[in-house]
Amino acid sequence: MTEQAQIEQAILLIDDVPLILDLLQDILESRGYRVIRSETGGQVTEILDREDIALVFCDVALPDINGVEVLRMIKQHTPEIQVIMISGQEDFNIAREVLRERALDYLVKPFTQEEVLEAVNQGLDAYRHAVNQSRARLEAQRRMGDLVLLKKIGETASSGSDLQELFDLILDSIVDSADVEVASLMLVEDDGLLHIAAARGLSEEIVNTVRVASGEGISGHVFASREPVLISNIDHDSRFEGHVGGKRYKDQSLLSVPIVVRDEIVGVINVNNKRSGGSFDLEDQNLLVAIANQVALAMENFELVNSLRSQAATLERTNDELVRMNRARTRLVCNLSHELKTPLTSIMGYVDLSLTFYEKLSEAEFKEHLQLVREEGERLEKLITGMLRLFSIESEREVWRWKAFGVPWPVADSFQYYNKQMATRELATEIDIEEDLPEVYGDQEKFSMAFNCLVDNAVKFNRDGGLIRVKAESRMFEGLQYVYLQIFNQGQTVPLEARSTIFNSYTQLGDIDTEKPHGVGIGLALVKVVVDRMKGDIFLEEVKGEGTSFGMLLPTEETYNQLKG
């Protein structure tokens, strides 16, 4: 068996003496080696670019260039090529110089056939060893690069707080490390199609418009099969014959792998167009699969982190609400003790006074004391009843008697009930109710109670001689019919900043430490609970000048049923 069966590379002969070239060529070709010869050394780089050379015999003394310089050019071009320098004289200094420049051997003319063949065998063995070492070194570098890439992606995945930013960083890492021109990361969206979430080397139009169904094209095939697709030449792959995206694959090689989270495919990573012009191989596939696993892990971690953050935010809000409720209930206790103490003190005072001076009091004076005790008792009863109703309605223990009813009736009843107090404070009233106003849907008794709370506030917080205005009209909101009900009083203005807290339980418009109307801050909270149950809305309105205005949107029966679904 000749050496040609073991090596396909040629042997290059460089000497300005044709006789020497003929001699070496005869020896080598008789053993089956492919030989290339040249009488000059200046064109050695062009020959190496054109031919696959394993071994070079080069004369030290050439007419156009020094042989040592040719040796340097060869080693600079392809370090694995072995060079045997030949010379017509045995010169120690020259031998030392060429060996220092990494020549394999130094032969002195004339040389025997055995010397030439021994040098060839030694040179080819050295060439194979050098090539294997180079391949091993490149493979080690590639694996190290892959590990560095995976480490970088892993760090990016664990530290990223924005998923889109994470996808962009991962694609940048893939493009730089895998040395590709085109890369894309596609995710399965709510419509069940693959959408491009991030891309490099694709136009904005493609990114924004491409949608891929399961089984459609290459990405769709990966989506459906859940298996990687490695294509060396798309033109020769019958699975994707006539694929419209083929024009984008300039080297006809591409690679796509699935992204799987908890046994569910959530996306696909695609790469194509290696800058080197080469084809993707199994090593590339293994690397991209590892990257896809990192992406899947990042997406899962992102989902878990978001869930934890959401739960933490919910807990924080709940804690804040509990703190607020605790403070509100503390204030309630203070207000309640104050509100209960005042009438109780009055009651006990009148009772003690009546008992002490029972025989001296006239019938009229005694009756007056009883009347005052009754008024203070009614005040206590009203206070406690309001609280109990709020607690009962909030806990949804009360039965609701649903029906359609007209707003004018609760308005009229409330104004009649508070007529005496309005007259005492000389309050003016305006009522503007639209004709043919549609009926609202709810529990009329509970709505009347809620509206009474609004009127009670309008009376208590109004200025003497002020105005109370009620307006009601039909309104359309988001295609649904409501009754808009407004109540305005000309007292102190409630700032709009209070709109987020004013309807909370036990939030009071007055201050216990200053002169304020009676109450513990349950009126607006009760109104809010009733209106919410009716699937309506109540809100603080902006007013020009002094005064406070509350607006309500109350649904009709048809609107209520649509909202209830």
C-alpha positions in Angstrom: 0.0 0.0 0.0 1.4 3.4 -1.0 1.4 6.5 1.1 -1.2 8.0 -1.3 -3.8 5.8 0.2 -3.1 7.5 3.6 -2.7 11.1 2.5 -4.3 13.1 -0.3 -2.2 16.3 0.1 0.6 17.0 -2.4 4.3 17.4 -2.0 5.8 20.7 -3.2 9.3 20.8 -4.7 11.1 24.1 -5.0 14.6 24.2 -6.6 16.1 26.2 -9.4 18.0 23.1 -10.8 15.6 21.0 -13.1 17.8 17.9 -12.6 17.2 18.0 -8.8 13.5 18.5 -9.4 13.4 15.6 -11.8 15.2 13.3 -9.4 12.9 14.1 -6.5 9.8 13.9 -8.6 10.7 10.4 -9.9 11.4 9.1 -6.4 8.1 10.5 -5.0 5.8 9.7 -7.9 7.1 6.1 -8.0 5.7 5.8 -4.5 2.4 7.2 -5.5 2.7 10.8 -4.1 1.2 13.7 -6.0 4.0 16.2 -6.8 4.0 19.9 -7.6 7.2 21.5 -8.7 8.4 25.1 -8.9 11.8 26.6 -10.0 11.2 29.8 -8.0 10.1 30.5 -4.4 8.4 33.9 -4.8 5.1 32.3 -5.9 4.9 29.9 -2.9 2.0 31.7 -1.3 -0.1 31.5 -4.5 0.7 27.8 -4.8 -0.4 27.2 -1.1 -3.6 29.1 -1.8 -4.4 27.0 -4.8 -3.1 23.5 -3.7 -3.4 21.3 -0.6 0.2 20.8 0.4 1.5 18.6 3.3 5.3 18.7 2.7 7.7 21.0 1.0 11.3 20.3 -0.2 12.9 23.8 -0.7 16.4 24.7 -1.8 18.3 27.2 0.4 19.8 29.0 -2.5 17.1 30.3 -5.0 17.7 32.9 -7.7 14.7 35.1 -6.8 14.4 34.8 -3.0 16.3 33.3 -0.1 15.1 29.8 0.8 14.9 30.8 4.5 12.5 33.5 3.5 10.4 31.0 1.6 10.4 28.8 4.8 9.1 31.8 6.8 6.3 32.4 4.2 5.2 28.8 4.3 5.1 28.7 8.1 3.2 32.0 8.2 0.7 30.7 5.7 0.1 27.2 7.1 2.1 26.3 10.2 1.2 22.6 9.9 3.0 22.2 6.6 6.4 20.5 7.1 9.4 21.9 5.3 12.6 20.1 4.5 15.5 22.4 3.4 18.0 21.1 0.9 21.4 22.6 0.1 24.5 21.9 -2.0 26.9 22.4 0.9 27.0 21.3 4.5 26.9 24.6 6.4 26.3 24.4 10.2 25.2 28.0 10.4 22.6 27.6 7.7 21.4 24.4 9.2 21.0 26.1 12.6 19.1 29.0 11.0 16.6 26.9 9.1 15.9 24.7 12.1 15.4 27.8 14.2 12.8 28.8 11.6 10.9 25.5 12.3 12.2 23.5 9.3 11.7 19.8 9.9 15.1 18.7 8.5 18.2 19.8 6.5 19.4 17.6 3.7 22.7 18.0 1.8 23.0 17.2 -1.9 23.6 14.7 -3.2 21.1 12.6 -1.2 20.1 9.0 -1.7 16.6 7.7 -2.4 16.5 6.2 1.1 17.3 9.6 2.7 14.5 11.2 0.7 11.9 8.6 1.5 12.8 8.6 5.2 12.5 12.4 5.2 9.1 12.1 3.5 7.8 9.6 6.0 9.0 11.7 8.9 7.5 14.8 7.3 4.1 13.3 6.7 4.0 11.9 10.2 4.8 15.3 11.6 2.2 16.9 9.3 -0.5 14.5 10.5 0.5 15.1 14.1 0.5 18.9 13.6 -2.9 18.8 11.8 -4.4 16.7 14.6 -3.0 19.0 17.2 -4.4 22.0 15.4 -7.8 20.4 15.1 -7.8 19.5 18.8 -6.7 23.0 19.7 -9.5 24.5 17.5 -12.0 22.1 19.0 -10.9 23.0 22.5 -11.2 26.7 21.6 -14.7 26.1 20.2 -15.8 24.1 23.2 -14.4 26.8 25.5 -16.2 29.4 23.4 -19.4 27.4 23.7 -19.0 27.2 27.4 -18.3 30.9 27.7 -21.4 31.6 25.5 -23.6 29.3 27.7 -22.2 30.9 30.8 -22.9 34.4 29.5 -26.4 33.4 28.5 -27.0 31.7 31.8 -25.8 34.9 33.7 -28.0 37.0 31.4 -31.0 34.7 32.0 -30.6 34.8 35.8 -30.0 38.5 36.1 -32.5 39.8 33.5 -35.6 41.6 34.8 -37.0 42.3 31.3 -37.8 39.3 29.1 -37.5 41.3 25.8 -34.1 42.7 26.9 -33.1 39.1 27.7 -34.0 37.9 24.3 -32.1 40.7 22.6 -29.0 40.0 24.7 -29.2 36.2 23.9 -29.5 36.8 20.2 -26.5 39.2 20.3 -24.5 36.5 22.0 -25.6 33.9 19.5 -24.7 36.1 16.5 -21.3 37.1 17.9 -20.2 33.6 19.2 -21.7 31.5 16.4 -20.6 34.0 13.8 -23.9 34.0 11.9 -25.6 36.8 10.0 -29.3 35.9 10.7 -30.9 34.8 13.9 -34.4 34.9 15.3 -36.3 33.9 18.4 -39.9 33.1 17.9 -42.6 32.6 20.6 -46.0 31.1 20.6 -48.6 33.9 21.2 -52.2 33.7 22.2 -53.4 33.1 18.6 -51.4 29.8 18.6 -49.0 31.1 16.0 -45.2 31.7 16.1 -44.3 35.4 16.3 -40.8 36.8 16.0 -40.0 38.2 19.5 -36.4 39.2 18.6 -34.3 39.0 15.5 -30.9 40.0 14.0 -30.4 40.3 10.2 -34.1 40.4 9.4 -36.0 43.5 8.1 -38.5 45.2 10.4 -41.3 44.3 8.0 -40.5 40.6 8.3 -40.3 40.8 12.1 -43.6 42.6 12.4 -45.6 40.6 9.8 -44.4 37.0 9.8 -46.7 34.6 11.5 -46.0 30.8 11.4 -48.6 28.1 12.1 -47.7 24.6 13.4 -46.3 22.5 10.5 -45.8 25.5 8.2 -42.3 25.9 6.9 -39.2 25.1 8.8 -40.0 26.9 12.1 -43.6 25.4 11.9 -42.1 21.9 11.4 -40.0 22.4 14.5 -43.0 23.7 16.3 -45.1 20.6 15.3 -42.4 18.0 15.8 -40.7 19.4 18.8 -37.4 18.3 17.3 -34.4 20.3 16.0 -34.0 20.7 12.2 -30.4 20.7 10.8 -30.2 21.3 7.0 -27.0 21.3 5.1 -28.6 22.4 1.8 -32.2 23.5 1.8 -32.4 23.0 -2.0 -31.8 19.3 -1.5 -34.2 18.7 1.4 -37.5 17.3 0.2 -39.3 18.3 3.4 -39.1 22.0 2.5 -39.1 21.9 -1.3 -40.1 25.3 -2.7 -39.8 27.0 0.7 -40.3 30.7 0.1 -37.8 31.7 2.7 -35.0 29.9 0.8 -33.8 33.1 -0.9 -32.8 34.4 2.6 -30.5 31.4 3.0 -27.5 32.5 0.9 -25.4 29.4 1.9 -28.5 27.1 1.9 -27.6 25.8 5.4 -29.8 26.5 8.5 -30.5 25.3 11.9 -33.7 25.5 14.0 -34.3 24.2 17.5 -37.4 24.2 19.8 -37.7 26.0 23.1 -39.5 23.7 25.6 -40.8 24.7 29.0 -42.3 22.0 31.2 -42.9 19.7 28.3 -44.7 22.4 26.4 -43.1 24.0 23.3 -43.2 27.8 23.7 -40.9 28.9 20.8 -38.2 28.3 18.2 -34.7 29.6 17.7 -33.5 29.9 14.1 -30.0 30.6 12.8 -28.6 30.7 9.2 -26.0 32.3 7.0 -22.6 31.5 8.6 -20.2 34.3 7.9 -17.6 31.7 7.0 -19.9 30.3 4.3 -19.8 26.9 5.8 -22.7 24.6 6.8 -24.0 24.0 10.3 -23.1 20.7 11.9 -24.1 18.6 14.9 -21.8 20.6 17.2 -23.7 23.7 16.2 -27.0 21.9 16.8 -25.9 20.8 20.3 -24.8 24.3 21.2 -28.1 25.8 20.0 -30.1 23.2 21.9 -28.2 24.1 25.0 -28.9 27.8 24.4 -32.6 27.0 23.9 -32.6 25.2 27.2 -31.1 28.3 28.8 -33.8 30.4 27.2 -36.5 28.0 28.5 -35.0 28.2 32.0 -34.9 32.0 31.8 -38.5 32.2 30.7 -39.6 29.8 33.5 -37.5 31.8 36.0 -38.9 35.1 34.7 -42.5 33.7 35.1 -41.7 32.5 38.6 -40.0 35.8 39.6 -42.9 37.8 38.2 -45.3 35.6 40.1 -43.3 36.1 43.3 -43.1 39.9 42.6 -46.8 40.0 42.0 -47.5 38.1 45.2 -45.1 40.3 47.1 -46.8 43.4 45.7 -50.2 41.9 46.6 -49.1 41.1 50.1 -47.6 44.6 50.4 -50.9 46.1 49.2 -52.8 43.9 51.6 -50.5 44.8 54.4 -50.9 48.5 53.6 -54.7 48.0 53.5 -54.6 46.2 56.9 -52.5 49.0 58.4 -55.0 51.5 56.9 -57.9 49.5 58.3 -56.3 49.2 61.6 -55.7 53.0 61.8 -59.2 53.6 60.6 -60.7 51.3 63.2 -58.6 52.9 65.8 -60.0 56.3 64.7 -63.4 54.7 64.7 -63.0 53.7 68.3 -61.9 57.3 69.1 -64.7 58.8 67.1 -67.2 56.3 68.4 -66.2 56.9 72.0 -66.5 60.7 71.4 -69.9 60.4 69.6 -71.3 58.0 72.2 -70.0 59.9 75.1 -71.7 63.2 74.1 -75.3 62.0 74.0 -74.7 59.6 76.9 -73.4 62.5 79.0 -76.4 64.6 78.0 -78.8 61.7 78.8 -77.2 61.0 82.2 -77.1 64.8 82.9 -80.8 65.3 82.2 -81.7 62.1 84.1 -79.6 63.1 87.1 -81.0 66.6 87.0 -84.5 65.3 86.8 -84.0 62.9 89.7 -82.3 65.5 91.9 -84.9 68.3 91.3 -87.8 66.0 90.6 -90.1 67.7 93.2 -89.1 71.2 92.1 -89.4 70.7 88.3 -92.6 71.9 86.7 -94.4 69.5 84.3 -93.2 71.5 81.3 -89.6 71.5 82.5 -89.8 67.7 83.2 -91.3 67.1 79.7 -88.5 69.2 78.1 -85.9 67.1 79.8 -87.6 63.9 78.6 -87.7 65.4 75.1 -84.0 66.1 75.2 -83.2 62.6 76.4 -85.3 61.2 73.6 -83.4 63.3 71.0 -80.1 62.1 72.3 -81.3 58.5 72.4 -82.5 58.8 68.8 -79.0 60.1 67.9 -77.5 57.1 69.5 -79.9 54.8 67.8 -79.2 56.3 64.4 -75.4 56.1 65.0 -75.5 52.5 66.0 -78.0 51.4 63.4 -75.9 53.0 60.6 -72.8 51.1 61.8 -74.7 47.8 62.0 -76.2 48.3 58.5 -72.8 49.0 57.0 -71.3 45.9 58.6 -74.3 43.8 57.5 -74.3 45.0 53.9 -70.5 44.8 53.7 -70.7 41.1 54.8 -73.5 40.5 52.3 -75.7 39.0 55.0 -78.6 41.2 54.1 -81.2 40.1 51.6 -81.6 42.3 48.6 -85.0 42.9 47.1 -84.2 43.6 43.6 -86.5 45.6 41.4 -86.6 48.6 39.0 -87.6 51.9 40.7 -87.6 55.6 40.0 -84.9 57.8 41.5 -87.4 60.7 42.2 -89.0 58.8 45.1 -85.9 58.3 47.3 -85.0 62.0 46.5 -88.4 63.3 47.6 -88.5 61.1 50.7 -85.0 62.2 51.8 -85.6 65.9 51.3 -88.9 65.6 53.3 -87.0 63.8 56.1 -84.3 66.5 56.3 -86.6 69.4 55.7 -86.6 70.5 59.3 -82.8 70.5 59.5 -82.5 72.3 56.2 -84.9 75.0 57.4 -83.0 75.4 60.7 -79.8 76.2 58.7 -81.7 78.2 56.1 -80.4 76.0 53.3 -81.7 76.6 49.8 -82.6 73.6 47.6 -82.7 72.9 43.9 -84.0 69.7 42.3 -83.6 69.2 38.6 -84.8 65.8 37.5 -85.1 65.0 33.8 -88.6 64.1 32.5 -89.1 60.4 31.4 -86.0 59.5 33.5 -85.5 55.7 33.2 -85.8 53.5 36.3 -82.7 52.1 38.0 -82.3 48.6 39.3 -81.5 47.7 42.9 -83.0 47.5 46.4 -85.0 50.7 46.8 -84.8 50.7 50.6 -81.0 50.3 50.6 -80.6 52.9 47.9 -82.8 55.3 49.9 -80.7 54.7 53.0 -77.5 55.4 50.9 -79.0 58.6 49.4 -80.0 59.8 52.9 -76.4 59.5 53.8 -75.4 61.8 51.0 -78.1 64.3 51.9 -77.1 64.1 55.6 -73.5 65.0 54.6 -74.8 67.8 52.4 -76.7 69.2 55.3 -74.0 68.7 58.0 -71.1 70.0 55.9 -72.9 72.9 54.3 -72.5 76.5 55.4 -75.5 78.2 56.9 -77.6 79.7 54.1 -75.9 77.5 51.6 -77.3 75.5 48.6 -78.1 71.8 48.2 -78.7 70.9 44.5 -79.8 67.5 43.2 -79.6 66.7 39.4 -80.7 63.5 37.7 -80.6 62.7 34.0 -80.2 59.8 31.6 -76.6 59.1 30.3 -75.0 56.6 27.9 -71.6 55.2 29.1 -69.6 52.7 27.0 -72.8 51.9 25.1 -74.9 51.2 28.2 -77.7 53.3 29.7 -77.3 54.8 33.2 -79.0 57.4 35.4 -76.6 60.1 36.4 -77.4 61.5 39.8 -75.5 64.4 41.3 -75.8 66.0 44.8 -74.0 69.3 45.4 -73.6 71.2 48.6 -72.1 74.7 49.0 -70.0 73.9 52.1 -66.3 73.3 52.4 -64.6 71.8 49.3 -63.3 68.3 49.6 -59.9 68.2 47.7 -59.8 65.9 44.6 -56.8 64.2 46.1 -59.2 62.6 48.6 -61.1 60.8 45.9 -59.2 57.5 46.4 -59.8 57.4 50.2 -63.0 59.3 50.9 -65.2 56.3 50.3 -63.2 54.0 52.6 -64.8 52.8 55.8 -64.5 55.1 58.7 -62.9 57.9 56.7 -64.4 61.1 58.1 -64.7 64.5 56.5 -64.4 66.3 59.9 -61.7 66.1 62.6 -62.4 64.8 66.1 -60.1 67.4 67.6 -61.9 70.4 66.0 -65.4 71.5 65.7 -67.2 69.1 63.4 -70.6 67.7 62.7 -71.7 64.4 64.3 -70.8 61.1 62.8 -68.0 58.4 62.7 -67.4 58.3 59.0 -69.6 55.5 57.8 -72.0 57.4 55.5 -69.9 57.5 52.3 -68.6 54.0 52.9 -72.2 52.8 53.1 -73.1 54.6 49.9 -70.1 53.1 48.1 -71.0 49.6 49.2 -74.7 50.0 48.0 -73.8 51.6 44.7 -71.1 49.0 44.0 -73.6 46.2 44.7 -75.9 47.8 42.1 -72.9 47.7 39.7 -72.9 51.5 39.6 -70.2 54.0 40.4 -69.9 57.0 42.8 -67.2 59.6 42.5 -66.0 62.9 43.8 -66.5 65.6 41.1 -64.4 68.7 40.5 -66.3 72.0 41.3 -65.5 75.6 40.5 -65.4 77.8 43.6 -66.6 76.5 47.0 -68.6 73.3 47.6 -68.5 69.6 47.2 -70.2 67.5 44.5 -70.7 63.7 44.4 -71.8 62.0 41.1 -73.3 58.6 40.7 -73.9 56.4 37.6 -76.8 54.0 38.4 -77.5 51.2 35.9 -80.9 50.4 34.5 -82.2 46.9 34.7 -81.0 46.1 31.2 -77.6 47.5 31.9 -77.3 45.7 35.2 -78.1 42.3 33.4 -75.5 43.0 30.7 -72.8 43.9 33.3 -73.7 40.9 35.4 -73.2 38.8 32.3 
